[in-house]
Amino acid sequence: MSRKLLTGLAAGLMLGTASTGAMATDLVIYHSWSAPPEVAALNVLRAGLEEKGHSWTDIAIPHDTGSNVNLMSLVTGGQPPNVFMESNPGVYRDLAGMGLGLPLTQWFEENNVVENLPTSVAAAISVDGEIVKVPTALHIDGMVYYNMEVAEAAGVDPTAWTSFEDMFADFETIRAAGYDPVAVGSQPFQVGYLMHALTAAVAGPDVYSAIYGSEVDPAALDDPAFRQTLETLRLFANEAGPAAQNRPWNETTNEVISGRALMQVHGDWMKGEWLAADKVPGTDFGCMQIPGGKAVVVTVDAWGLLGGVPEDVQQAELDFASVVVDPEVQGAFAAEKGSTPVRLDAPADSLDACSQEVLEILGDPAHQVQNPHNTADADWQDSIWDVVFNFWSDPNMTVDDAIAQMKENYDTILG
């Protein structure tokens, strides 16, 4: 993209002068959030940005539909957003190669942000040793959220489960009490996330990193623990009735909130739906990691900032970053989103029982791995999603079939 195009776009974004004396800028914000708690959290950031004299123009796309492709289409088409939600390191490398990257390490250090970030957050926002992302939300991808009233009525105690075997052993008891044991949504995104969460929990961090890391070892596909992961995924697939077909994650969460199902195993952004329904952690619902899990997958939702823009536009982008990482804003944002604050110095009253559980889990660096969006080749990860969704949808597809297809995809994409 030509600098002339960038300069022209930036000039078109400047609206006037803010009360502080700085130029007010209309920042184009690109994201993929649409659920009510997500929108409420975005509005916290929007209010903070407007307090600094700037305005916010939305570009929202459907969740998890290849956002990196759409983002880069905007960039190469001469209409790049100023701020974009993106985790894939390849996107940041591509932008840097085009002269559109914005290194942030110095800004983070000068503003004393790094020292207040959990280790997992600091690792997730760097690409090739340079901080290039602004962290906005901390999540664990595979958590068990359960309805405490349903658990009591069914006579089961999820906190007593120490393994998947314990959990599945209670399913008939739960059904006999008139409830679905687990709510699932049959969408590629939900199945893909469940698969990598199960890989970390069942197969452990070494196998997980060999499959979802930056350097893939195809031998891990033959590891017995990875076979067990697929077998466990099949047990969840068996719980997907017709109503689960294409059901969004938040509607799946509401199956549990409404008391039709005991639990959901998904990212802990589920909490936002519970809070929006005026439910209280530890009173109405419980939250815990997968029983007996060997590791958890950490997601750090983060924003990138467009480089190669005029100085006043870049300052507006940095104003946005300062809003996002402000400890007070982090507390307010997390309360709406259902996330855990990314800053350790966020107000203590912003840490509910589930956030406290998350931080306790993340206290052990050896018990956590990064979301594949931060580590894996995008085409390779997409191919895993395709295979596991086909496996999920076709009860006649065997574990051997799934592994063979993954090996073929590896040879095509990375071999």
N, C-alpha and C positions, 0 to 999 in steps of 0.2 A: 504494500500500500504506500502511496506517495505521501510525503510529509505535507504537501499542499492539501490533500484530502483531509488529513488529520487536523491541520490547522483550521481549515474551513469548518469542520464539524465542531471543533472546540469553540470557535468564534460564535457559532450559532447557538451554543449552549449558555453563553453568558447573558444574564438577564438584566443586571443592574448592580447597584451598590448596596451591600448590607450595612446594617447600623454600626457595625464595628469598623467600617471604613474599608474593608476588603471587598473585592468584587464578589457579588452573589452569583453562584453558578447553579445551573440546573444539571444535576448529575443523572446520567442514564444508568439505572441499576438493573442488572440482569440476574434473574434467579429462577428457581423451579419450585417454589413453595406456594401452596394453595389451600392447605387445610386450615380451618379457623385458628387453631393455636399458632400455626406458622405465620399467618397473616398478622395476628395480634402481636407477635414478637417483632415482625418487620416494622410495625407501626411504632414500636418503642424506638427503633433506630431512626425511623423517619422523623419522629418528633425531635430527637436529639440533633439531627442534621439541620432541621429547620430552625432550631434555636441558634445555630451558628450562622444563620442567614442564607442558607442554601435551600434548594428545592430538589425534589426527587421525582424522576420519571421512571415508571415501571416498564420492564420488558419481562414478562412472566411466561414460562413455557411449561407444558405438562411435566410432571415429576418423572425423573429417570427415563428420559426418552432420547438419550445420546446428546446431552446438553453441550458436551465439548464440540460436537460437530456443528451444532447450531451457532454456538458462540464464534467459532472460527469462520463460519460463513458470514457472520456479521462483520467480523474483522476484515476478511479479505474482500468483502463487498463494499468497504469504505464507510460502514456504519457501526463502528465498535462502541460498545458500552464503556462508560468510565469505570464502573465497578461491576464485578461479575462473581457469582458464586461458583467456584470450581476447585476441585481437589486434584485432578489428574496432573501429575508433574510434567507430562509431555506437552500439555498446553502451555505451561509457563516457559518451557524450553523453546517452543515454537515462537512464542511472543518475543522472547529475548532475542532470538535469531532475526526477527523482523524489526528490531529496534524499538519494540513496544513493551518491553519488560520494565518493571519498576522495583529494583532491589530495596528492601526495607530493613535490613539488619541494623544499619546505623540509626534509623528512626526509632526502632524498637529499643535499642540500647540507650539512646539519649533520653527516652521517655520512661526508662526503668520498667519496661513491660516484661522482658524475658525472665527476670528474676522472680516474677510472680506467676509464672506459668507452670503447670504440671509437666513432668518430663514428656509424657505422651503428646501433649499439645505442642511443646517446643519442637519435637521431632517431626510432627505432621505438617508444620507450616514452612519447613525448609525444603528447598530443592537444590541439590548439588552444593550444599554448604551455605546457601544464601537464603535468608528469610524473604519470602515473596508473597506470603498469604497473611491475612488478618483473621485470626480465629474468632468465631462468633458463638459456637455451641459445642459442648462436649457430650458425647453419647457412647453407650455400649450397644453394639448392634444386636446381640442376642441376650435378652433378659426375659425372665418369666414375670409377667404381671398377672395377678389373679384376684378374683372377686372374693373377698373374705366372707361375705354372707353366703355365697354359694359353697365355699369350702366347708363352712360350718354345717350348712344344710345337708351336704353330701357326706359329711363325716370323714373328711380327709384333711390332712395337714401338710400342705406343700413344703413347709419349712423342715419337715422330717425326711424329705427325699434327699438321698445322698448320691443317687445315680439315675440315669434314664430308666433303668430297670424298675426302680422304685416308683418312678412317675407313671410309667405305662401300666404297672401292676394295679394302680388305683383307677384306671379308666373304666372298668366294668362297674365298679362301685359308684362312680360319678354318673354313669349312664343310668344305672338302676334308680338313682335319685331324681332322674328326669332332666339332667343337664348334659350338654356336650362337653366332653373333657377339655377340648382345645379348639379355639377358633383359628381358622387359617384362611388366607386369601390366595386364590390361584391366579397370580400374576407373575410374569417373569421377574420383576423387581423383588417381590416378596419372597419368591422361591430362591432367587439368587442370594439374597441377604441371609435367609435361613441356612442355605448351604454353607456359606463361608463361616457363619457363626457356629454351625455344627462341626465344621472341619477343625476350628480352633478348639472347641470343647471336647470333641471325641478323639480326634487324631493328635491334637497337641500342637504347640508352636513350631516345632521343627518341620513336621509334615506341612503345616499351613504355609510356612514361609517358602518351602520348596515348591509349592503350587501357586501361591498368590504373591510371592515376592518378586523383586526386580529381576532375579536370575532364577528361572524355572528349571527344576530338575524333574524330568518326566518319569524317572524311576519311582518318585513318590506316589505316582498314580497306582502303582502295584503294591503299595504298602498295605498290609492287612487292616491297619487303623483307618485308612482312607476308604477301603471297602466297607468297613463298619459304619463310616459316616454316611455313605450312600444308603446302606440298609436302614439307618435311623431316619434318613430323609423319607424313605418309603413309608415308614410308620406314620409320619406326619401326613404324607400324601393320602394315606388311607382314610384320614379324617376329613378329607375335602369332598363334601357332597356337592350337588348341583348349585346350591346357593353360594358356594365359595368361588365359582367361576367369575373371574374378572372383578371380584369384590375388592375395592380399595382398602389399603391398610387401616385407615381410620374407621371405616365402616366395620371392618373386622374387629377392631378394638371395641367398638360399641356393642358387639355381640357379648363381650365380657362385661362391660359396664352395665348393660341392661339385665344381666343375670341369666342370659340364655346359655352361656358357656362359662366354664371355670376360669380359663386362662388363655393367654396368647403368648407366643414366643416370637419376639420381634425386637426392633430397636426400641430403646427406652424413651424415644420421642412419643411413645404411647402415653406417657404421663400427661402430656398436654391435653389430650382428650379427656382423661380422668379429671384433671383440674377444671377444665371448661364445663364439666358436668357437675361441678361443686362437690367432688369426692375428695376425701382426705387420705393422704398416704398413711399407712399404719392403722387406719381406722376402717376405711371402706375398701381399700385395696392394698395388697402386699406386692413387693418387688424384690427379686433376687436373681442371682446369676443362674445359668443352667446347672442343674444338680450334678455335682461331680465333675464339672467342666475343668479341663486342663488349662484353658486360657480363654480370655475374652477378646473380642475385636473392638477396637476403639475407633470411633468416627469423630473427626474434628471438622465440623462444617466451617468453611472459611471463604473469605472474599479475596479476590485479586484486584489490583488497581492497574489501570492502563497507563503505561509510560509513553514517552514521546509526545506529550501534550504541552501546551503553554504553561508557564510557571504558575499563573493564578488558578488554572484548572487543576494542576497537580496539587496545589495547596488545598483546594476544596476536597480532593480525594483523600488527602491526609487528614483533613478535618473529619471526614467520614470515618477513617480508621480510628481516630482518637475517640469518637463516640462509641464505636463498637467495643473497644477494649477498656473503656472507663469502668472501674469496679462497680459503681452504683448502677450504671446502665446494664452491666452484665447481670446483676442481681434481678433487675426488673425484666430484662429480656428472658432469662432462664425461667422466671415464674410464669411467663406466658407460653414459652415454647415447650416447656417440659424438659428442658435440658439441665445440665449441671454447668454452673459458671466456669468459664475457661481460666479465670483468675483465682488464685488461692486466697487473695485478699478481698474477694467480694464480700458484701455484708453477710454476717453469719445467719441472719434471719432469712436469707434467700436459699439456705440449704435445708430442704425438707428431708424427711426420713429416707426417701429414695436417692436424693443427691448425696446424702451422707453415706449411703450404701455404696454408691458408685465410687466415691473418693476412697473409701476403705478398700474396695476391690483393686483400684488403680494404685494403691500404695505399694504393690508388689510389681516392679518392672518386668520380672520374669513371667508374670501371669497375663501378659497382654501383648497383642499384635496389632498392627495397623490395618485399617480398612483397605481393601484392594485398590480402591480409587487412588490411594496415595502411593501405591507400590507397583501394581501389576501393569503390564502392557494392556492397553485398552481393548485391542482386538482379541487378545487371549482371554481376558476376563469376559468379554461379550460371548465368546465361544463356549465358555463354561456355563454361562447363564442359559444359552440355547440348549445345551445338552441336558442340564439338570431340569429344565422346564419340560423338555420332551420326556425325560425319565419320570418326572412327577405326573405328567398328564397321561402317560401310556403304561398301564399296569403290566403289560406284556414285555416291556423293555427291561432287560435284566441289568444287574450291576456290571456284568462282563460287557454287555452292549455299550453301556455308558462309558466305561473306561476305555474301551476300544475306540469310541468316537472321539474322546478327549485326546487320545494318542495321535489319532489321524489329524486332528485340528492342530496339535502341537507341531507335527511335522510340516504342516502347511504354513503356519503362522510364524513359528519361532525356530523350527528345525534347520 
